[in-house]
């Protein structure tokens, strides 16, 4: 048992929880005898990020005065970190309740208790969302209930956000914020969409699923397999696992766990209304009949759907290319289109099959104001790859170290000078012999080719996405040409603005040279959305009838067509620069 020495002004009475990152104790505030709960970091020498997250929960939750949120009292200095002091209302976590009863969908009284808990959680979520707070880590251990009064309160705002929308970058599964078993698809960073308040509904759906069935919807030992389940696998309906759960309630859980946020509830009050209907039916007749869900579910904010419209054929072409690469081929996919037409969004649709194949997705972007810096996008991409590797286990890191050193030999320092994070895997390397001119360039290109081949295998194919290739430097184009030779299980996706690239552009000349070697090069050219696609976007955004949206659709479509294309020398980026 971990020992919490003391906190001035407080007397510790018992330990409530010992997790991997935090310790939680129950105590008494000595000056007034107030019962409190004290939370501290388990690591006596926490990292900067750990300290930021710990302070974050106090900063976000302290101003709140909501009956469904545990009140935070003070943040006290403790050791090399802090101690968070909060009210003790006598609650225990739903995780403890679940361990005691197995599931809450076994009989009528248990269902009544579940619905009463669910209604309180929905009310608490509505309060958070009205304050523009996304919890981002809802799960049974973060929902407390008083054993006698059945009062429910939420805790742990360590990764909560005050931003209306966040963009999650790709990280190793072991370093993602949140708890993998309850993580919404968009929180994985591989969903091609941002995180907003509806992410909490997915986590709540997983929590409800566990409470009603006694098990999680997805169980896997491999974190990447678990991520893939959240992204692409449909869970078995909870009513099939536990026939005593009514179909109407099972449908509510399934709606909460929809993969796309647009298909979930759009407000906590809409969810609360449906749960109240279930409770009223149960109390009146002892059963819950099927009914139309979300009839009172109205969104209180303007949200434009992040679904893809009119790009199904292009996405299929991209996914088919990845499937071919997965079995051993090497391909290049060029995605062309005007600025802002959606090239990057289409490319990111490849995330799901990459996870299924245990592959790696890395990306870099060229900048017109950094064209004098060679390999800038390659450096970005492979620094990202190394950061993903560094989050893996010590055994896996040792394997990578062995493979990389076998590939680069005594010249590892040449790559470390460009990809500095690499030293954290292979260690300090001897100084490589100095070369000049074309000899140094040839050595670097050969080392990069061998280095890339380490990560392109049947076990983990590699997708390298290079954005804004129209601004790539000549050294990068030469390296790209070399990588396409003798490297299997590699898909290179290059996006560029075709209105800024002529037939004599260095990029096009490089593509011609690659084609001569027999490497497969496919092209996708994105055209503007058709009127029907734009109309569907407006319908989904405004949630109205087609005849109501038609005049607006016509107006938007006409205005979009009236906007002239910017000349190559006058891009959006140059406008921002000025």
ZAMI-916607 format. One line per 2 residues: their letters; for each residue x, y, z of C-alpha. Coordinates in Angstrom, 3 decimals. Each point is the difference from the previous one (the first is absolute). Layout:
BEGIN
A	X Y Z  ...
//
This chain:
BEGIN
XX	0.000 0.000 0.000  1.313 3.411 -1.003
XX	0.688 2.376 2.867  -1.132 3.606 -0.104
XX	2.107 1.696 2.672  -2.015 3.093 0.840
XX	-1.534 3.191 -1.292  0.071 3.039 2.299
XX	-3.424 0.732 1.440  -1.441 -3.411 -0.892
XX	-0.206 -3.397 1.695  0.050 -3.070 -2.241
XX	-2.401 -2.785 0.974  0.145 -2.563 -2.838
XX	1.165 -0.685 -3.520  -2.776 -0.150 -2.574
XX	1.855 -0.669 -3.246  3.471 -0.849 -1.259
XX	0.324 0.375 -3.758  2.914 0.032 -2.396
XX	0.238 3.805 0.115  -1.895 1.209 3.077
XX	-0.747 -0.855 3.622  -3.259 1.004 1.690
XX	-0.585 0.270 3.757  -2.885 0.845 2.282
XX	0.708 2.444 2.822  -1.208 2.745 2.309
XX	0.741 3.707 -0.275  1.207 0.849 3.489
XX	-1.154 3.605 0.303  -3.718 -0.810 -0.425
XX	-0.264 -3.812 -0.047  -1.197 -0.010 -3.601
XX	0.355 -3.427 -1.694  2.176 0.255 -3.100
XX	1.555 -2.142 -2.701  3.646 0.665 -0.860
XX	1.541 -0.955 -3.318  3.757 -0.029 -0.649
XX	2.291 -1.154 -2.775  1.571 -3.391 0.550
XX	3.281 0.970 -1.653  2.116 1.926 2.560
XX	1.783 1.733 -2.894  -2.779 0.710 -2.516
XX	0.627 1.244 -3.506  -1.046 3.423 -1.204
XX	-2.983 -1.490 -1.879  -1.155 -1.829 3.127
XX	0.108 3.233 1.969  -1.907 1.858 -2.725
XX	-2.747 -2.624 -0.075  -0.260 -0.030 3.778
XX	-0.398 3.776 0.154  -2.368 -0.124 -2.967
XX	-2.710 -1.828 1.924  0.089 2.647 2.738
XX	0.000 2.910 -2.448  -2.972 -1.351 -1.950
XX	-2.173 -1.437 2.768  0.614 2.487 2.835
XX	-2.328 2.725 -1.398  -2.830 -2.483 -0.607
XX	-3.001 -0.004 2.296  -1.910 -2.976 -1.358
XX	-1.807 -2.582 2.145  1.310 -2.778 -2.223
XX	3.699 0.915 0.334  2.147 -0.563 3.090
XX	1.078 3.343 1.465  3.714 0.718 0.033
XX	1.146 1.837 3.116  3.724 0.769 -0.226
XX	3.171 -0.909 -1.863  2.800 -0.354 2.554
XX	3.767 -0.301 -0.589  1.144 -3.523 0.822
XX	3.539 -1.280 -0.543  1.024 0.683 -3.573
XX	-3.590 0.352 -1.126  -3.441 0.774 1.410
XX	-2.770 -1.503 2.101  -3.542 0.559 -1.214
XX	-2.517 0.348 2.822  -3.666 -0.549 -0.870
XX	-3.294 -0.535 1.773  -0.839 -3.455 1.343
XX	-3.718 -0.622 -0.450  0.366 -3.689 0.860
XX	-0.143 -1.278 -3.563  1.507 -3.165 -1.441
XX	0.873 -0.557 -3.646  -2.342 -1.800 -2.368
XX	2.911 -2.366 -0.594  -0.368 -1.204 3.587
XX	-3.749 -0.363 -0.463  0.597 -2.011 -3.156
XX	2.418 -2.301 1.817  -2.615 -0.601 2.677
XX	-3.064 -0.680 -2.169  1.532 -1.244 -3.277
XX	-2.422 2.007 -2.168  -2.977 2.322 0.489
XX	-2.224 -1.545 -2.633  -1.052 -3.134 1.837
XX	-3.436 0.986 1.366  -2.525 2.835 0.103
XX	1.298 1.709 3.150  3.542 -0.055 -1.345
XX	-1.179 1.552 -3.262  -1.777 2.711 1.975
XX	3.209 0.758 1.879  1.947 0.045 -3.265
XX	-2.402 2.451 -1.618  0.059 2.288 3.035
XX	3.796 0.004 -0.136  -0.019 0.589 -3.751
XX	-2.363 2.967 0.319  2.257 1.603 2.612
XX	3.105 -0.545 -2.145  -1.787 1.534 -3.002
XX	-0.954 3.003 2.138  3.601 0.401 1.169
XX	1.259 -0.245 -3.589  -2.477 2.648 -1.098
XX	1.414 2.319 2.670  3.559 -0.654 -1.184
XX	-0.879 0.501 -3.648  -1.852 3.219 0.784
XX	3.293 1.204 1.487  1.723 -1.138 -3.221
XX	1.958 -2.726 1.847  0.813 -3.363 -1.571
XX	0.777 -2.597 2.675  1.858 -2.399 -2.371
XX	0.378 -2.804 2.571  -3.436 -1.184 1.059
XX	0.064 -3.526 1.435  -1.393 -1.841 3.056
XX	2.956 0.955 2.206  -0.665 3.702 -0.686
XX	-3.691 -0.172 0.897  -0.739 -0.077 3.731
XX	-3.275 -0.992 1.653  -1.061 0.313 3.625
XX	-1.056 -3.485 1.213  -3.066 1.294 1.892
XX	-1.180 3.193 -1.696  0.952 -1.249 -3.515
XX	1.365 3.471 -0.763  2.393 -0.094 -2.967
XX	2.990 2.275 -0.613  2.786 0.142 -2.590
XX	3.697 0.239 0.848  3.442 0.232 -1.663
XX	0.363 2.873 -2.455  3.721 -0.569 -0.539
XX	-0.306 -0.190 -3.794  -3.197 2.026 -0.344
XX	-0.067 2.792 -2.567  -1.523 3.472 -0.201
XX	0.442 0.125 -3.767  -3.161 -0.431 -2.091
XX	1.921 -2.309 -2.307  3.398 -1.708 0.106
XX	2.082 -1.724 -2.639  1.662 -3.169 1.229
XX	3.355 -0.819 -1.580  1.081 -3.585 -0.611
XX	1.784 -1.472 3.008  1.018 -3.449 1.066
XX	-2.958 -1.785 1.590  1.856 -0.125 3.331
XX	0.269 3.787 0.242  -3.510 1.079 -0.990
XX	-1.872 2.159 2.488  -2.878 -1.816 1.637
XX	-0.767 -3.653 0.661  0.225 -2.225 -3.090
XX	-3.029 -2.132 0.854  -2.271 3.093 0.088
XX	1.705 2.122 -2.655  -2.179 1.521 -2.708
XX	1.125 -0.612 -3.611  0.947 3.643 -0.492
XX	2.158 0.003 3.142  2.248 -2.634 -1.585
XX	1.307 2.629 -2.444  -0.779 -2.370 -2.869
XX	-3.592 0.927 -0.736  0.623 2.927 -2.355
XX	-2.103 2.330 2.146  0.285 2.267 3.022
XX	-1.026 -0.606 3.602  -3.021 1.827 1.368
XX	-2.500 -0.469 2.839  -1.591 -3.008 -1.749
XX	3.117 -1.997 0.780  -1.321 -0.237 3.569
XX	-3.146 -1.740 -1.257  2.037 -2.841 -1.494
XX	1.887 -0.558 3.252  -3.308 0.123 1.876
XX	-1.404 -2.582 -2.412  2.889 -2.351 0.793
XX	-0.626 0.606 3.711  -3.716 -0.777 -0.366
XX	0.867 -3.095 -2.022  2.259 -1.243 2.781
XX	-2.550 0.736 2.722  -2.785 -1.839 -1.824
XX	1.954 -3.003 -1.256  2.788 -0.372 2.538
XX	2.660 0.169 -2.708  1.616 2.478 -2.360
XX	-1.118 0.140 -3.641  3.551 -0.567 -1.229
XX	2.658 -2.075 1.738  3.516 -0.392 -1.414
XX	3.499 -0.444 1.383  1.553 1.917 -2.886
XX	-0.609 3.781 0.261  -0.012 0.370 -3.804
XX	-2.676 -2.678 -0.297  -2.082 1.869 2.557
XX	0.370 3.237 -1.972  -1.114 -1.771 -3.149
XX	-3.085 -1.314 1.803  -0.980 3.536 1.037
XX	0.508 1.223 -3.561  -1.581 -2.735 -2.081
XX	-1.617 -2.824 1.998  -3.644 0.084 1.026
XX	-0.523 -1.369 3.529  -2.509 -2.730 0.674
XX	-3.229 1.753 1.101  -0.228 -0.071 3.760
XX	-3.466 -1.624 -0.197  1.577 -3.023 -1.688
XX	2.522 -0.412 2.802  -2.628 0.529 2.682
XX	-3.538 -0.855 -1.226  -1.481 1.683 3.063
XX	1.088 3.392 -1.333  -2.958 1.493 -1.966
XX	0.550 0.653 -3.694  -0.813 3.696 0.432
XX	2.733 0.431 2.590  2.410 -2.039 -2.100
XX	-0.695 2.334 -2.936  0.892 3.030 2.162
XX	3.366 -1.571 0.838  0.642 -0.802 -3.668
XX	-0.819 3.587 -1.000  2.420 1.343 2.596
XX	2.719 -2.257 -1.413  -0.448 0.975 -3.653
XX	3.341 0.328 -1.803  -0.867 3.397 -1.503
XX	-0.838 2.793 2.423  -2.852 1.140 -2.273
XX	-1.774 -3.318 0.641  0.194 0.273 3.797
XX	-2.163 2.164 2.218  0.591 3.675 -0.693
XX	-0.800 1.169 3.520  0.065 -1.420 3.507
XX	-3.578 1.198 0.464  -1.088 -2.129 -2.962
XX	1.577 -3.035 1.662  -1.562 0.908 3.338
XX	-3.441 0.246 -1.601  0.251 -3.511 -1.456
XX	1.212 -1.436 3.302  -2.934 1.672 1.772
XX	-2.392 -1.591 -2.501  1.539 -3.397 0.790
XX	-0.339 0.609 3.737  -3.617 1.144 -0.290
XX	-0.928 -3.084 -2.041  1.799 -2.300 2.425
XX	-1.716 1.485 3.031  -3.409 -0.010 -1.687
XX	-0.064 -3.434 -1.609  3.120 -1.831 1.163
XX	1.422 -0.084 -3.515  1.573 2.306 -2.580
XX	-1.539 -0.027 -3.480  1.820 1.142 -3.124
XX	-0.491 3.680 -0.854  1.410 2.605 -2.362
XX	3.329 1.156 1.394  1.296 3.570 0.150
XX	-3.295 1.748 -0.757  0.970 2.740 2.474
XX	3.679 -0.033 -0.876  0.786 3.519 -1.201
XX	3.540 1.278 -0.429  0.597 3.402 1.612
XX	2.996 0.926 -2.146  0.853 0.334 -3.667
XX	1.969 -3.052 -1.160  1.011 -0.792 -3.558
XX	0.280 -3.787 -0.528  3.509 -1.300 -0.538
XX	-1.107 -2.908 -2.151  1.357 -0.365 -3.523
XX	-2.411 0.958 -2.752  0.437 -1.059 -3.611
XX	3.408 -1.639 0.474  -0.959 -3.677 0.235
XX	1.697 -1.010 -3.263  3.237 1.792 0.895
XX	0.096 -1.547 3.470  -0.548 -3.480 -1.470
XX	2.900 0.529 -2.403  2.225 0.936 2.910
XX	-1.081 -2.932 2.164  0.483 -2.454 -2.874
XX	3.557 1.286 -0.423  0.738 -0.587 3.679
XX	-1.321 -3.545 -0.212  2.393 -0.710 -2.872
XX	2.877 1.507 1.957  -0.885 -2.127 3.022
XX	0.784 -3.149 -1.962  3.359 1.231 -1.234
XX	-0.214 2.550 -2.797  1.359 3.535 -0.140
XX	-2.228 2.745 -1.334  -0.251 3.749 -0.265
XX	-3.342 1.748 0.143  -0.126 3.605 -1.168
XX	-2.975 2.017 1.261  -0.513 3.208 -1.952
XX	-2.380 2.893 0.473  -0.327 3.674 0.817
XX	0.829 1.339 3.452  -2.728 -0.791 2.524
XX	-1.791 -2.551 -2.157  0.521 -2.816 2.522
XX	3.137 -1.890 -1.040  1.262 -0.527 3.546
XX	-3.406 -1.135 1.269  -0.250 -2.652 -2.713
XX	3.508 -1.271 0.739  -0.732 -0.414 3.705
XX	-2.772 -2.489 -0.799  2.728 -2.641 -0.264
XX	0.427 -0.106 3.792  -2.453 -2.824 0.681
XX	1.630 -2.681 -2.178  3.432 1.133 1.206
XX	-0.972 -0.845 3.572  -1.439 -3.344 -1.106
XX	3.299 -0.870 -1.716  2.106 1.321 2.937
XX	1.525 2.519 -2.378  1.480 3.435 0.534
XX	-1.285 3.287 -1.421  2.404 2.922 -0.046
XX	-0.290 3.360 -1.675  1.972 3.099 -0.834
XX	-0.924 3.267 -1.665  2.094 2.252 -2.220
XX	-0.007 3.751 0.512  0.765 2.569 -2.716
XX	2.028 2.034 2.494  2.207 -2.975 0.929
XX	0.958 -1.170 -3.461  3.635 0.658 0.832
XX	-0.184 -2.682 2.723  0.514 -3.419 -1.637
XX	-2.153 -2.985 0.991  -2.206 2.133 2.302
XX	-3.140 -2.131 -0.475  1.975 -3.242 0.277
XX	1.496 1.187 3.274  -3.456 0.876 1.371
XX	-1.361 -3.397 -1.015  2.780 -2.116 1.469
XX	0.209 2.008 3.198  -3.671 -0.844 0.436
XX	0.755 -3.669 -0.639  2.766 -0.043 2.610
XX	-2.337 1.588 2.555  -2.496 -2.794 -0.672
XX	2.711 -2.608 0.501  1.247 1.561 3.234
XX	-3.385 -0.669 1.601  0.325 -3.742 -0.580
XX	1.279 -2.517 2.544  3.681 -0.418 0.896
XX	0.043 -3.370 -1.762  -1.377 1.513 -3.196
XX	2.451 2.909 0.206  2.912 -2.438 0.307
XX	-1.240 -1.793 -3.106  -0.192 3.284 -1.909
XX	3.474 0.948 1.179  1.436 -3.270 -1.266
XX	-1.701 0.310 -3.384  0.948 3.646 -0.530
XX	3.636 -0.525 0.937  0.189 -3.024 -2.295
XX	-1.298 2.176 -2.837  2.116 3.144 0.480
XX	3.179 -1.542 1.445  2.505 2.528 1.298
XX	-1.683 2.906 -1.781  -2.845 0.492 2.466
XX	1.304 3.435 0.954  -0.756 1.246 -3.519
XX	-3.697 -0.643 0.589  0.081 1.248 3.599
XX	1.211 3.395 -1.236  -3.251 0.280 -1.954
XX	-2.407 -2.053 2.130  1.244 0.849 3.491
XX	-2.589 -2.186 1.799  1.591 -3.084 -1.566
XX	2.814 0.153 2.563  -2.505 -0.898 2.733
XX	-0.440 -3.394 -1.676  3.439 -0.931 -1.343
XX	2.090 1.977 2.477  3.013 2.213 -0.691
XX	1.818 -0.980 -3.170  3.599 0.518 -1.119
XX	0.740 2.982 -2.200  -0.382 -0.996 -3.626
XX	2.792 0.736 -2.504  -0.445 3.416 -1.555
XX	-0.936 0.099 -3.657  -0.771 2.941 -2.215
XX	-2.143 0.825 -2.970  -1.695 -2.795 -1.894
XX	1.725 -2.690 2.096  -1.677 1.254 3.195
XX	-3.336 0.251 -1.796  0.281 -3.535 -1.364
XX	0.911 -1.392 3.418  -2.952 1.707 1.657
XX	-2.447 -1.214 -2.649  1.276 -3.573 0.294
XX	-0.258 0.092 3.804  -3.547 1.376 -0.179
XX	-0.965 -2.755 -2.417  1.335 -2.679 2.370
XX	-1.574 1.774 2.970  -3.436 0.094 -1.646
XX	0.244 -3.673 -0.942  0.181 -0.849 3.709
XX	-3.590 1.226 0.376  -1.474 -1.451 -3.204
XX	-0.796 -3.648 0.668  -3.018 -2.286 -0.186
XX	-0.461 0.405 3.772  -0.285 3.768 -0.264
XX	-0.331 1.671 -3.418  0.899 3.674 -0.148
XX	-2.044 2.886 -1.407  2.014 3.170 -0.608
XX	-2.142 3.071 -0.694  1.790 3.030 -1.446
XX	-2.237 3.056 -0.256  0.469 3.023 -2.293
XX	2.483 -1.792 -2.244  -0.053 2.936 -2.399
XX	2.390 1.693 2.436  2.339 -2.970 0.505
XX	3.731 0.638 -0.379  2.024 -1.874 -2.611
XX	1.839 -2.079 2.612  -3.331 -1.284 1.341
XX	-1.192 -0.934 -3.479  3.212 -1.897 -0.659
XX	-0.324 -1.877 3.294  -3.640 -0.788 -0.750
XX	1.018 -1.457 -3.339  2.554 -2.223 1.729
XX	-2.444 -1.195 2.672  -2.388 -1.299 -2.640
XX	2.653 -2.516 -1.083  0.494 -3.330 1.823
XX	-2.321 0.939 2.885  -3.043 -2.225 0.436
XX	-3.033 0.638 2.219  0.311 3.750 -0.586
XX	-2.754 2.370 -1.075  1.104 3.557 -0.709
XX	-2.863 2.475 -0.239  0.851 3.373 -1.434
XX	-2.472 2.879 0.010  0.559 3.057 -2.171
XX	-1.820 2.954 -1.510  -0.363 -0.864 -3.661
XX	-0.650 3.642 -0.932  3.563 0.787 1.160
XX	1.713 -2.885 -1.802  0.770 -0.086 -3.727
XX	1.301 -2.883 -2.092  3.550 1.339 0.409
XX	-0.250 0.382 3.779  2.719 -2.008 1.845
XX	-2.721 -2.080 1.674  -1.429 -1.126 -3.328
XX	3.465 -0.746 -1.358  0.722 -2.144 3.073
XX	-3.284 -1.878 -0.471  0.927 -0.738 -3.602
XX	3.352 -1.412 1.105  -1.646 -2.222 2.615
XX	-2.483 -1.347 -2.524  2.856 -1.078 -2.236
XX	1.157 -2.388 2.750  -3.345 -1.824 -0.040
XX	-1.295 1.294 3.348  -3.783 0.343 0.081
XX	-1.124 3.630 0.176  -3.697 0.741 0.326
XX	-1.632 3.398 -0.091  -3.048 1.478 1.677
XX	-1.191 3.425 -1.101  -2.581 1.550 2.295
XX	-2.691 2.039 -1.706  -2.286 2.482 1.791
XX	-3.048 -1.483 1.714  -3.105 -0.431 -2.119
XX	-3.244 1.732 0.890  -1.509 -3.226 1.394
XX	2.939 -0.485 2.387  -0.168 3.615 1.133
XX	-3.729 -0.353 0.535  0.524 -3.040 2.232
XX	2.582 1.919 2.040  -2.492 2.831 0.549
XX	-2.775 -2.457 0.909  2.205 -1.727 2.569
XX	1.191 3.311 1.437  -3.396 1.654 0.365
XX	-1.978 -3.217 0.590  -2.817 1.246 -2.198
XX	-2.160 -1.234 -2.876  1.430 -0.006 -3.568
XX	-2.477 2.605 -1.258  1.077 2.372 2.783
XX	3.718 -0.456 -0.759  -0.313 0.238 -3.785
XX	0.109 3.841 -0.335  3.045 0.208 2.276
XX	1.679 -2.805 -1.906  -0.525 1.817 -3.292
XX	1.365 3.249 1.411  3.110 -1.625 1.504
XX	0.664 -2.014 -3.157  -0.255 3.082 -2.219
XX	2.258 2.077 2.227  2.594 -2.788 0.170
XX	0.101 -0.241 -3.780  0.342 3.788 -0.255
XX	3.233 0.045 2.036  2.947 0.052 -2.433
XX	2.932 -2.314 0.619  3.049 1.668 1.493
XX	3.019 0.171 -2.301  2.944 -2.240 0.969
XX	2.037 2.902 1.351  -2.842 1.274 2.191
XX	-0.925 -2.856 2.284  -1.835 0.114 3.306
XX	3.278 -0.323 1.808  1.394 3.078 -1.750
XX	-3.117 1.955 0.975  0.511 -0.927 3.650
XX	3.658 0.910 -0.264  -0.816 3.495 -1.175
//
